[in-house]
């Protein structure tokens, strides 16, 4: 949904799209803020990012 909003926000605006989709505009803006500044991510999300290469390695080996 975030990608869809990004792709169409210039044509329709964030709020009108969010009214149709089941997402709050604040959720969209929060996602963009965390993407721009990874320090805003939760500790769990930071740890998940650290583990991602290892999980992918194990997945590929099996």
N, C-alpha and C positions, 0 to 999 in steps of 0.2 A: 504494500500500500504506500509506503514511504516513497518508493521509486515512482509510482504512478503519480503521486502528488507533485513530486519534483518535476516530472515530465510535463505536467499540465498546469502548473501553478501560474505561469505567465498568461495563459489563455483564459483561465477561469478564476484564479485566486485560491488561496489555501482554504479559507473559511467555507466558501461554497462547496468545494470538493469534500471537505470534512463533514459537512451537513449531510451529504449523500452517503458517504462511506462511514463505517462504524469506528471512527477515530476522532479524538479530540484534537483541535489545532495545537494545544499545548504539548501533546504527545509528539506531534510532528516536529515542532520547534525544539523540544527537548532532545529528540534524536539528532537533529542537525547540530545542536550545541555539543553533544557528546562526540559526534564525528569530528568536529572541528577541534575539540579539546579533550583528548582521551583521559586527562586527569579527572574529568567529571564522572567517568564511569565508576560503577560500584566496585568494591573489592572483588566480588565474585566475577564480574565481567572482565576485570583486569586479569584475574587468575585464569579464566577460560581462554583468554587470548594467549597467555603464556603457554598453556597446555596444548593448544591447537596443533602445532607442528608435531608434537609427540603422538597425539591421537591419530593424526593423519598417517604418520609413519607406521604405527601399529596396524592401522586399518589396511594399508597397502601391503604389509607383509603377510596378512592372513587372507 
